[in-house]
Amino acid sequence: MSKKDSGTRAIPVRHSVDGLSAYLADKPEEPSEAIRLCFNENLYGPSPGAVKAITRFAGKVHLYPDPGGWNLRETLAKKHGVPAEQIILGNGADSLITLLSSTFLDPGEEVLFCTPTFPIYESAARIAMGTPVALPLTRSYQFDLNGLRDAITSKTKLIYLCNPNNPTGTVLPPRAIETFLEEVPEGILVILDEAYVDFMDAEKIPPICKWISRDLPVISLRTFSKAYGLAGIRVGYALAAPEIIQALYRVREPFSVSSLAIHAAVGALSDHPHYQKVTDAIKRERERLQKALADRDLFYIPSQANFIFVDFERDSQEICRVMRKNGVLIRCSASWVMPTWARITIGPPEANDALLQALDKTLEII
Ligand SMILES: Cc1ncc(COP(=O)(O)O)c(C=O)c1O
């Protein structure tokens, strides 16, 4: 197509942006009433405490938010038992991943992770002109700590561990992560992406604040999008040593977290019974769904998150297409390089019943 045909001036993008595609930016074709078990959202919805806070502060959005977000940081500091100086807020954990690259990555420096995993690690590295280095997961679908250790070079700067990993739902033993952190050469930062930590069994949760206090080179990413049901308002945070947090705040856009997001998150944190009820219910439903998948002779990876990764042993694009016709959206992605697998978000019992019905109908004809 010529410049004239396209109707716009063709401005060349930066080399690092060549080859990147937009994340799910196409207009969706699915019927709007379909059940969304494709985005790892929390279909129980936000806490009434969060909704009340949003409503209460809606009339005040002519004022800029507090750039430091101190109200939320101090609430989080109490929750984690750390000083507020060890916490940074972001417009979702996504924005913190981009911020990590902008703050720490020089052109040509390497970012290590295993794949399949959350795709933003790779795109954020590329945008910052870093070099993504992707290793395969182990045979048990976990991040390969030995492989990552061996892949470290003098150019390595950031290493991502997605724990639980999206899309496999697998976790690493805390002791193995701790040893990895102890052995990582100086000058490398390990990013523990804990977006789904709230769905883990308690004994498997890494003692991240203890590691930070021991000065291990780690930062934990958290989000209000999953267990707290606030994906639409965009708020996440990171926990790390004050020096790392200060460096990130030097680069972060000053007003990147909206006042409504800050108040909603404080409201959500104040409603612990809702959080407990929802996370317990999702864990219970995870057990039920895993058993239902096994009863159907479907192979799945035991999950520690609010989703389950399933091998349909046939083209999963086709499975997803027929499931959509049957009223339930589940997720497959070319970027996972596992063409027979799909990821199913765990919803409330009625949504999961609908999922199983749609699955039975789908498997009858495919
Ligand atoms: C592993 C992982 N990290 C980070 C995020 C980003 O979360 P947020 O909604 O806070 O940007 C997601 C979102 O799905 C995720 O799966």
The ligand as a Gaussian input file, in Angstrom:
#p B3LYP/6-31G(d) Opt

LIG

0 1
 C        1.438000     -12.863000      35.406000
 C        0.800000     -11.531000      35.273000
 N        1.480000     -10.454000      35.678000
 C        0.969000      -9.230000      35.584000
 C       -0.300000      -9.039000      35.066000
 C       -0.803000      -7.626000      34.925000
 O       -1.798000      -7.342000      35.848000
 P       -2.455000      -5.903000      35.892000
 O       -3.898000      -6.098000      35.566000
 O       -2.234000      -5.443000      37.294000
 O       -1.759000      -5.023000      34.900000
 C       -1.055000     -10.125000      34.629000
 C       -2.369000      -9.924000      34.046000
 O       -3.061000     -10.788000      33.605000
 C       -0.476000     -11.407000      34.723000
 O       -1.120000     -12.497000      34.292000

